[in-house]
């Protein structure tokens, strides 16, 4: 898999750090301090230009406000989460909705469908976090990444292929809360990426899906890239 000057680092669970060919840093679904799979050296990120948040669950936005405060990064998320984070003191926010596209730091972010819930846990209880989403991220060199967030498989993943032709898909495979390998393999057939990076597995006992199971179902048409937390591919 050739990233043509980009780098992707998996920080465990659904959190990724993408370094673009232009030297920008994109943090996807930042869950760091309480993430048992995040390497200690990454628990406090001090460099970020853009943060994407797919939905409101703690294991996807738990460190969004803290990283934004430290780095001055712009948070790109749905309208409801943007409003919530504004109340937490986050200064640079872009609230958007599905099928919208914004450009930040020379990188394009398109919000796409996901099938999942999105409640935000607060001291006062659960609050509405809008609808869950995924993001198609187009880097300066044209490389296109699809971060599915948490989702079930859905037929309109074929539209994501037709409209955006993602080169690399970051797909949950753990099961229980998201797709398991069986459903993720079907998603691969719909999305037709050059490579898929499994995520959202192994963090808790309930997330039992494995990259090996996905690879066995996908076959040789799409490369399955199994990463270890802290590993960088380029």
C-alpha positions as CSV (number, residue, x, y, z in Angstrom):
1,X,0.0,0.0,0.0
2,X,1.5,3.3,-1.1
3,X,0.4,6.4,0.8
4,X,2.4,8.8,-1.5
5,X,3.9,10.9,1.3
6,X,1.1,10.4,3.9
7,X,1.4,8.5,7.2
8,X,-1.2,6.7,9.2
9,X,-0.7,5.8,12.9
10,X,-3.2,3.7,14.8
11,X,-3.6,4.7,18.4
12,X,-5.9,1.8,19.4
13,X,-9.6,1.3,19.2
14,X,-11.0,3.8,16.6
15,X,-8.3,6.6,17.1
16,X,-6.0,7.4,14.2
17,X,-3.4,10.1,13.6
18,X,-2.9,11.0,9.9
19,X,0.0,13.0,8.8
20,X,-0.8,14.5,5.4
21,X,1.8,15.0,2.6
22,X,1.5,18.7,3.3
23,X,2.6,18.1,6.9
24,X,-0.9,18.5,8.5
25,X,-1.9,16.4,11.4
26,X,-5.5,15.0,11.5
27,X,-6.7,13.1,14.6
28,X,-9.7,10.9,14.1
29,X,-12.0,10.0,17.0
30,X,-9.6,10.9,19.8
31,X,-9.8,8.6,22.8
32,X,-6.4,8.6,24.4
33,X,-6.1,9.0,28.2
34,X,-8.5,6.2,29.1
35,X,-7.9,4.1,26.0
36,X,-6.3,0.8,27.3
37,X,-4.7,0.2,23.9
38,X,-3.3,3.7,23.3
39,X,0.5,3.7,23.8
40,X,1.7,6.0,26.6
41,X,3.7,8.2,24.3
42,X,0.5,9.2,22.5
43,X,-1.8,9.8,25.5
44,X,-1.1,13.5,25.4
45,X,-1.1,14.8,21.8
46,X,0.5,18.2,21.4
47,X,0.2,18.6,17.7
48,X,-3.0,18.6,15.7
49,X,-4.5,20.7,12.9
50,X,-7.9,19.0,12.6
51,X,-9.9,16.7,14.8
52,X,-12.8,14.6,13.5
53,X,-15.4,13.2,15.8
54,X,-17.8,10.6,14.3
55,X,-20.3,10.4,17.1
56,X,-20.8,11.2,20.8
57,X,-19.8,8.1,22.6
58,X,-16.9,8.4,25.1
59,X,-14.6,6.0,23.2
60,X,-14.7,8.3,20.2
61,X,-14.7,11.9,21.5
62,X,-13.4,11.4,25.0
63,X,-10.3,13.6,24.4
64,X,-11.6,15.9,21.7
65,X,-11.9,19.0,23.9
66,X,-8.5,18.4,25.6
67,X,-6.6,17.9,22.4
68,X,-8.3,20.9,20.8
69,X,-7.4,23.1,23.8
70,X,-3.7,22.0,23.7
71,X,-3.2,22.3,20.0
72,X,-5.7,24.9,18.7
73,X,-7.0,22.3,16.2
74,X,-10.3,22.7,14.5
75,X,-12.9,20.1,15.4
76,X,-15.1,18.8,12.5
77,X,-18.2,17.0,13.7
78,X,-21.9,17.1,13.5
79,X,-23.9,20.1,14.5
80,X,-25.0,18.8,17.9
81,X,-21.6,17.7,19.0
82,X,-20.1,21.0,17.9
83,X,-22.7,22.8,20.0
84,X,-21.9,20.6,23.0
85,X,-18.1,21.1,22.6
86,X,-18.6,24.9,22.3
87,X,-20.2,24.7,25.8
88,X,-17.0,22.9,26.9
89,X,-14.9,25.9,25.8
90,X,-13.7,24.6,22.5
91,X,-13.0,27.6,20.2
92,X,-12.5,26.3,16.7
93,X,-15.4,24.2,15.5
94,X,-17.1,23.3,12.3
95,X,-20.5,21.7,12.8
96,X,-21.9,20.1,9.7
97,X,-24.1,17.3,8.5
98,X,-24.2,14.3,6.2
99,X,-23.2,14.9,2.5
100,X,-21.6,18.2,3.5
101,X,-17.9,18.9,2.6
102,X,-15.6,21.4,4.3
103,X,-11.9,22.1,3.6
104,X,-9.6,22.7,6.6
105,X,-5.9,23.1,6.3
106,X,-5.9,22.1,2.7
107,X,-7.7,18.8,3.4
108,X,-11.3,18.0,2.4
109,X,-13.7,16.4,4.9
110,X,-17.0,14.9,3.7
111,X,-19.5,13.6,6.3
112,X,-21.2,10.4,5.3
113,X,-23.8,8.0,6.7
114,X,-23.3,5.6,9.6
115,X,-25.8,3.4,11.3
116,X,-25.3,3.7,15.0
117,X,-26.3,5.8,18.1
118,X,-24.6,8.9,19.4
119,X,-25.5,9.8,23.0
120,X,-23.0,11.9,25.0
121,X,-22.4,10.9,28.6
122,X,-22.3,13.8,31.1
123,X,-22.4,14.2,34.8
124,X,-26.0,15.1,34.5
125,X,-26.8,12.0,32.3
126,X,-27.0,11.1,28.7
127,X,-27.6,14.0,26.2
128,X,-28.4,14.0,22.6
129,X,-25.4,13.8,20.3
130,X,-27.1,14.0,16.9
131,X,-26.6,11.1,14.5
132,X,-23.5,9.0,14.1
133,X,-21.5,9.6,10.9
134,X,-18.4,8.6,9.0
135,X,-15.9,10.8,7.3
136,X,-14.3,10.6,3.8
137,X,-11.0,12.5,4.1
138,X,-9.2,13.6,0.9
139,X,-5.6,14.6,1.4
140,X,-3.6,17.1,-0.6
141,X,-2.3,14.4,-2.9
142,X,-5.7,13.0,-3.7
143,X,-5.4,10.0,-1.4
144,X,-8.9,9.3,0.0
145,X,-9.5,7.7,3.5
146,X,-12.9,6.5,4.7
147,X,-13.2,6.4,8.5
148,X,-16.5,4.6,9.1
149,X,-16.8,5.5,12.8
150,X,-19.0,3.0,14.5
151,X,-21.5,1.4,12.1
152,X,-23.5,-1.5,10.9
153,X,-23.0,-2.5,7.3
154,X,-25.5,-0.7,5.1
155,X,-26.3,-0.9,1.4
156,X,-25.5,2.8,0.7
157,X,-21.8,2.1,1.3
158,X,-22.0,1.4,-2.4
159,X,-22.8,5.1,-2.9
160,X,-19.7,6.0,-0.9
161,X,-17.7,4.0,-3.4
162,X,-19.4,5.5,-6.4
163,X,-19.1,9.1,-5.2
164,X,-15.8,9.1,-3.4
165,X,-13.8,5.9,-4.3
166,X,-12.0,5.6,-1.0
167,X,-8.5,4.2,-1.4
168,X,-8.3,3.1,2.2
169,X,-11.2,2.1,4.5
170,X,-10.9,2.2,8.3
171,X,-13.6,-0.3,9.4
172,X,-14.8,-1.5,12.8
173,X,-14.8,-5.3,13.1
174,X,-15.3,-6.0,16.8
175,X,-18.9,-6.9,16.7
176,X,-21.5,-6.4,19.5
177,X,-21.6,-2.6,19.0
178,X,-20.6,-2.5,15.4
179,X,-19.9,-4.8,12.4
180,X,-18.2,-8.1,13.0
181,X,-15.8,-9.5,10.4
182,X,-18.8,-11.0,8.4
183,X,-20.5,-7.7,8.0
184,X,-17.2,-5.8,7.5
185,X,-16.3,-8.2,4.7
186,X,-19.5,-7.3,3.0
187,X,-18.8,-3.7,3.5
188,X,-15.5,-4.2,1.7
189,X,-17.3,-5.6,-1.3
190,X,-19.5,-2.5,-1.4
191,X,-16.7,0.0,-0.8
192,X,-14.1,-1.7,-3.1
193,X,-11.1,0.1,-1.4
194,X,-7.5,-0.8,-2.3
195,X,-6.9,-1.6,1.4
196,X,-8.8,-1.9,4.7
197,X,-7.4,-1.2,8.1
198,X,-9.5,-3.0,10.9
199,X,-10.3,-1.0,14.0
200,X,-12.6,-1.1,17.1
201,X,-11.7,-4.6,18.1
202,X,-10.0,-6.2,21.0
203,X,-10.3,-3.3,23.4
204,X,-13.0,-5.0,25.5
205,X,-13.9,-8.7,25.7
206,X,-17.2,-8.0,23.8
207,X,-15.2,-6.8,20.7
208,X,-14.2,-10.3,19.6
209,X,-13.7,-9.9,15.9
210,X,-10.2,-10.3,14.5
211,X,-8.3,-9.1,11.5
212,X,-7.5,-12.8,10.7
213,X,-11.2,-13.5,10.4
214,X,-11.7,-10.5,8.2
215,X,-8.8,-11.5,5.9
216,X,-10.2,-15.0,5.5
217,X,-13.6,-13.5,4.3
218,X,-12.2,-10.8,2.1
219,X,-9.8,-13.0,0.2
220,X,-7.1,-11.4,-2.0
221,X,-9.1,-8.7,-3.7
222,X,-8.5,-6.0,-1.0
223,X,-5.4,-5.8,1.2
224,X,-6.2,-6.2,4.9
225,X,-3.6,-4.2,6.8
226,X,-3.4,-5.4,10.4
227,X,-1.8,-2.7,12.6
228,X,-0.6,-2.7,16.2
229,X,-1.3,0.3,18.4
230,X,1.4,2.9,17.9
231,X,2.4,1.5,14.5
232,X,2.8,3.9,11.6
233,X,2.4,3.0,7.9
234,X,3.6,5.2,5.1
